[in-house]
């Protein structure tokens, strides 16, 4: 039996002290990523997020998360996270910053695995998968609004 290996690289160009411990992120991924994978997570500022979003999605604005599938077998991909947007969203949504990062990393990985949310039926499936994974790691449903 082949046990899938996850090779993870975290590039944090924003913080002097790394924000995401590799061991913790690997633990999150191991809950659902069941195929040999090589994933790079890059934490960026809004200007880089905006440039990538403009170049690849033709949307001239920064965004919280972008996913780039490079290869399917084995799974190779990049997840780009914009710290300033994620931090602002966590504050507005009254979520722990680490919980919001976990959600967006899982969201980005699901995109690498082929999940999408362009159609409502696909969005419902993807959100249900995110909620299920997050629950396993002790993070509440990110789609419930806190007052």
C-alpha positions as protocol buffer text, in pm:
chain_id: "A"
residue {
  index: 1
  type: UNK
  ca { x: 0 y: 0 z: 0 }
}
residue {
  index: 2
  type: UNK
  ca { x: 131 y: 342 z: -98 }
}
residue {
  index: 3
  type: UNK
  ca { x: 102 y: 608 z: 171 }
}
residue {
  index: 4
  type: UNK
  ca { x: 59 y: 950 z: 10 }
}
residue {
  index: 5
  type: UNK
  ca { x: 334 y: 1198 z: 88 }
}
residue {
  index: 6
  type: UNK
  ca { x: 269 y: 1571 z: 112 }
}
residue {
  index: 7
  type: UNK
  ca { x: 564 y: 1794 z: 36 }
}
residue {
  index: 8
  type: UNK
  ca { x: 483 y: 2142 z: 164 }
}
residue {
  index: 9
  type: UNK
  ca { x: 672 y: 2466 z: 116 }
}
residue {
  index: 10
  type: UNK
  ca { x: 557 y: 2784 z: 287 }
}
residue {
  index: 11
  type: UNK
  ca { x: 694 y: 3112 z: 152 }
}
residue {
  index: 12
  type: UNK
  ca { x: 604 y: 3402 z: 380 }
}
residue {
  index: 13
  type: UNK
  ca { x: 721 y: 3729 z: 229 }
}
residue {
  index: 14
  type: UNK
  ca { x: 516 y: 3938 z: 473 }
}
residue {
  index: 15
  type: UNK
  ca { x: 619 y: 3838 z: 826 }
}
residue {
  index: 16
  type: UNK
  ca { x: 961 y: 3832 z: 988 }
}
residue {
  index: 17
  type: UNK
  ca { x: 840 y: 3556 z: 1219 }
}
residue {
  index: 18
  type: UNK
  ca { x: 660 y: 3294 z: 1014 }
}
residue {
  index: 19
  type: UNK
  ca { x: 284 y: 3309 z: 1064 }
}
residue {
  index: 20
  type: UNK
  ca { x: 196 y: 2952 z: 966 }
}
residue {
  index: 21
  type: UNK
  ca { x: 385 y: 2663 z: 1126 }
}
residue {
  index: 22
  type: UNK
  ca { x: 454 y: 2399 z: 861 }
}
residue {
  index: 23
  type: UNK
  ca { x: 370 y: 2115 z: 1101 }
}
residue {
  index: 24
  type: UNK
  ca { x: 24 y: 2262 z: 1169 }
}
residue {
  index: 25
  type: UNK
  ca { x: -54 y: 2320 z: 800 }
}
residue {
  index: 26
  type: UNK
  ca { x: 55 y: 1964 z: 717 }
}
residue {
  index: 27
  type: UNK
  ca { x: -180 y: 1838 z: 989 }
}
residue {
  index: 28
  type: UNK
  ca { x: -468 y: 2030 z: 829 }
}
residue {
  index: 29
  type: UNK
  ca { x: -388 y: 1889 z: 484 }
}
residue {
  index: 30
  type: UNK
  ca { x: -352 y: 1533 z: 612 }
}
residue {
  index: 31
  type: UNK
  ca { x: -721 y: 1534 z: 712 }
}
residue {
  index: 32
  type: UNK
  ca { x: -831 y: 1527 z: 349 }
}
residue {
  index: 33
  type: UNK
  ca { x: -544 y: 1526 z: 100 }
}
residue {
  index: 34
  type: UNK
  ca { x: -509 y: 1157 z: 20 }
}
residue {
  index: 35
  type: UNK
  ca { x: -276 y: 1171 z: -279 }
}
residue {
  index: 36
  type: UNK
  ca { x: 95 y: 1235 z: -313 }
}
residue {
  index: 37
  type: UNK
  ca { x: 128 y: 1612 z: -339 }
}
residue {
  index: 38
  type: UNK
  ca { x: 370 y: 1897 z: -363 }
}
residue {
  index: 39
  type: UNK
  ca { x: 213 y: 2223 z: -254 }
}
residue {
  index: 40
  type: UNK
  ca { x: 365 y: 2566 z: -217 }
}
residue {
  index: 41
  type: UNK
  ca { x: 182 y: 2819 z: -3 }
}
residue {
  index: 42
  type: UNK
  ca { x: 291 y: 3177 z: -58 }
}
residue {
  index: 43
  type: UNK
  ca { x: 182 y: 3462 z: 170 }
}
residue {
  index: 44
  type: UNK
  ca { x: 188 y: 3791 z: -19 }
}
residue {
  index: 45
  type: UNK
  ca { x: 97 y: 4158 z: -1 }
}
residue {
  index: 46
  type: UNK
  ca { x: -200 y: 4301 z: -196 }
}
residue {
  index: 47
  type: UNK
  ca { x: 11 y: 4425 z: -489 }
}
residue {
  index: 48
  type: UNK
  ca { x: 134 y: 4074 z: -572 }
}
residue {
  index: 49
  type: UNK
  ca { x: -213 y: 3925 z: -524 }
}
residue {
  index: 50
  type: UNK
  ca { x: -361 y: 4190 z: -753 }
}
residue {
  index: 51
  type: UNK
  ca { x: -97 y: 4131 z: -1020 }
}
residue {
  index: 52
  type: UNK
  ca { x: -154 y: 3754 z: -1020 }
}
residue {
  index: 53
  type: UNK
  ca { x: -533 y: 3797 z: -1016 }
}
residue {
  index: 54
  type: UNK
  ca { x: -508 y: 4038 z: -1308 }
}
residue {
  index: 55
  type: UNK
  ca { x: -267 y: 3821 z: -1508 }
}
residue {
  index: 56
  type: UNK
  ca { x: -448 y: 3490 z: -1460 }
}
residue {
  index: 57
  type: UNK
  ca { x: -813 y: 3578 z: -1391 }
}
residue {
  index: 58
  type: UNK
  ca { x: -839 y: 3918 z: -1562 }
}
residue {
  index: 59
  type: UNK
  ca { x: -965 y: 4071 z: -1236 }
}
residue {
  index: 60
  type: UNK
  ca { x: -770 y: 4384 z: -1146 }
}
residue {
  index: 61
  type: UNK
  ca { x: -800 y: 4358 z: -767 }
}
residue {
  index: 62
  type: UNK
  ca { x: -628 y: 4166 z: -491 }
}
residue {
  index: 63
  type: UNK
  ca { x: -807 y: 3861 z: -351 }
}
residue {
  index: 64
  type: UNK
  ca { x: -778 y: 3647 z: -40 }
}
residue {
  index: 65
  type: UNK
  ca { x: -672 y: 3320 z: -209 }
}
residue {
  index: 66
  type: UNK
  ca { x: -562 y: 3204 z: -552 }
}
residue {
  index: 67
  type: UNK
  ca { x: -487 y: 2845 z: -653 }
}
residue {
  index: 68
  type: UNK
  ca { x: -273 y: 2732 z: -942 }
}
residue {
  index: 69
  type: UNK
  ca { x: -275 y: 2367 z: -1046 }
}
residue {
  index: 70
  type: UNK
  ca { x: 56 y: 2279 z: -1208 }
}
residue {
  index: 71
  type: UNK
  ca { x: 21 y: 1903 z: -1238 }
}
residue {
  index: 72
  type: UNK
  ca { x: -247 y: 1651 z: -1144 }
}
residue {
  index: 73
  type: UNK
  ca { x: -46 y: 1325 z: -1100 }
}
residue {
  index: 74
  type: UNK
  ca { x: 118 y: 1375 z: -862 }
}
residue {
  index: 75
  type: UNK
  ca { x: -71 y: 1678 z: -741 }
}
residue {
  index: 76
  type: UNK
  ca { x: 149 y: 1985 z: -774 }
}
residue {
  index: 77
  type: UNK
  ca { x: 13 y: 2332 z: -711 }
}
residue {
  index: 78
  type: UNK
  ca { x: 54 y: 2675 z: -561 }
}
residue {
  index: 79
  type: UNK
  ca { x: -177 y: 2854 z: -320 }
}
residue {
  index: 80
  type: UNK
  ca { x: -134 y: 3230 z: -290 }
}
residue {
  index: 81
  type: UNK
  ca { x: -271 y: 3397 z: 24 }
}
residue {
  index: 82
  type: UNK
  ca { x: -299 y: 3775 z: 65 }
}
residue {
  index: 83
  type: UNK
  ca { x: -232 y: 3844 z: 432 }
}
residue {
  index: 84
  type: UNK
  ca { x: -384 y: 4193 z: 450 }
}
residue {
  index: 85
  type: UNK
  ca { x: -713 y: 4079 z: 299 }
}
residue {
  index: 86
  type: UNK
  ca { x: -727 y: 3766 z: 514 }
}
residue {
  index: 87
  type: UNK
  ca { x: -653 y: 3966 z: 828 }
}
residue {
  index: 88
  type: UNK
  ca { x: -926 y: 4222 z: 744 }
}
residue {
  index: 89
  type: UNK
  ca { x: -1180 y: 3947 z: 665 }
}
residue {
  index: 90
  type: UNK
  ca { x: -1103 y: 3768 z: 993 }
}
residue {
  index: 91
  type: UNK
  ca { x: -1163 y: 4093 z: 1186 }
}
residue {
  index: 92
  type: UNK
  ca { x: -1485 y: 4172 z: 999 }
}
residue {
  index: 93
  type: UNK
  ca { x: -1616 y: 3815 z: 1035 }
}
residue {
  index: 94
  type: UNK
  ca { x: -1502 y: 3787 z: 1399 }
}
residue {
  index: 95
  type: UNK
  ca { x: -1291 y: 3479 z: 1326 }
}
residue {
  index: 96
  type: UNK
  ca { x: -955 y: 3377 z: 1465 }
}
residue {
  index: 97
  type: UNK
  ca { x: -689 y: 3463 z: 1207 }
}
residue {
  index: 98
  type: UNK
  ca { x: -547 y: 3109 z: 1216 }
}
residue {
  index: 99
  type: UNK
  ca { x: -894 y: 2961 z: 1160 }
}
residue {
  index: 100
  type: UNK
  ca { x: -948 y: 3185 z: 857 }
}
residue {
  index: 101
  type: UNK
  ca { x: -608 y: 3084 z: 716 }
}
residue {
  index: 102
  type: UNK
  ca { x: -697 y: 2716 z: 768 }
}
residue {
  index: 103
  type: UNK
  ca { x: -1025 y: 2767 z: 582 }
}
residue {
  index: 104
  type: UNK
  ca { x: -861 y: 2942 z: 288 }
}
residue {
  index: 105
  type: UNK
  ca { x: -578 y: 2687 z: 263 }
}
residue {
  index: 106
  type: UNK
  ca { x: -835 y: 2407 z: 256 }
}
residue {
  index: 107
  type: UNK
  ca { x: -1042 y: 2606 z: 4 }
}
residue {
  index: 108
  type: UNK
  ca { x: -735 y: 2651 z: -216 }
}
residue {
  index: 109
  type: UNK
  ca { x: -644 y: 2282 z: -194 }
}
residue {
  index: 110
  type: UNK
  ca { x: -995 y: 2180 z: -288 }
}
residue {
  index: 111
  type: UNK
  ca { x: -957 y: 2394 z: -602 }
}
residue {
  index: 112
  type: UNK
  ca { x: -635 y: 2205 z: -678 }
}
residue {
  index: 113
  type: UNK
  ca { x: -832 y: 1881 z: -643 }
}
residue {
  index: 114
  type: UNK
  ca { x: -1088 y: 2002 z: -898 }
}
residue {
  index: 115
  type: UNK
  ca { x: -1360 y: 2150 z: -679 }
}
residue {
  index: 116
  type: UNK
  ca { x: -1516 y: 2473 z: -800 }
}
residue {
  index: 117
  type: UNK
  ca { x: -1786 y: 2719 z: -699 }
}
residue {
  index: 118
  type: UNK
  ca { x: -1885 y: 2878 z: -1028 }
}
residue {
  index: 119
  type: UNK
  ca { x: -2227 y: 2710 z: -1025 }
}
residue {
  index: 120
  type: UNK
  ca { x: -2447 y: 2715 z: -714 }
}
residue {
  index: 121
  type: UNK
  ca { x: -2464 y: 2333 z: -698 }
}
residue {
  index: 122
  type: UNK
  ca { x: -2084 y: 2312 z: -711 }
}
residue {
  index: 123
  type: UNK
  ca { x: -2051 y: 2585 z: -447 }
}
residue {
  index: 124
  type: UNK
  ca { x: -2281 y: 2393 z: -212 }
}
residue {
  index: 125
  type: UNK
  ca { x: -2069 y: 2076 z: -254 }
}
residue {
  index: 126
  type: UNK
  ca { x: -1743 y: 2264 z: -202 }
}
residue {
  index: 127
  type: UNK
  ca { x: -1869 y: 2451 z: 104 }
}
residue {
  index: 128
  type: UNK
  ca { x: -2000 y: 2126 z: 256 }
}
residue {
  index: 129
  type: UNK
  ca { x: -1657 y: 1968 z: 208 }
}
residue {
  index: 130
  type: UNK
  ca { x: -1486 y: 2270 z: 368 }
}
residue {
  index: 131
  type: UNK
  ca { x: -1723 y: 2261 z: 667 }
}
residue {
  index: 132
  type: UNK
  ca { x: -1665 y: 1886 z: 712 }
}
residue {
  index: 133
  type: UNK
  ca { x: -1285 y: 1918 z: 702 }
}
residue {
  index: 134
  type: UNK
  ca { x: -1278 y: 2221 z: 930 }
}
residue {
  index: 135
  type: UNK
  ca { x: -1502 y: 2046 z: 1183 }
}
residue {
  index: 136
  type: UNK
  ca { x: -1251 y: 1757 z: 1195 }
}
residue {
  index: 137
  type: UNK
  ca { x: -978 y: 2000 z: 1296 }
}
residue {
  index: 138
  type: UNK
  ca { x: -1193 y: 2183 z: 1550 }
}
residue {
  index: 139
  type: UNK
  ca { x: -1280 y: 2494 z: 1350 }
}
residue {
  index: 140
  type: UNK
  ca { x: -1644 y: 2611 z: 1338 }
}
residue {
  index: 141
  type: UNK
  ca { x: -1845 y: 2650 z: 1019 }
}
residue {
  index: 142
  type: UNK
  ca { x: -1689 y: 2956 z: 848 }
}
residue {
  index: 143
  type: UNK
  ca { x: -2014 y: 3039 z: 669 }
}
residue {
  index: 144
  type: UNK
  ca { x: -2211 y: 3112 z: 985 }
}
residue {
  index: 145
  type: UNK
  ca { x: -2225 y: 3486 z: 1044 }
}
residue {
  index: 146
  type: UNK
  ca { x: -2125 y: 3605 z: 1393 }
}
residue {
  index: 147
  type: UNK
  ca { x: -2289 y: 3912 z: 1540 }
}
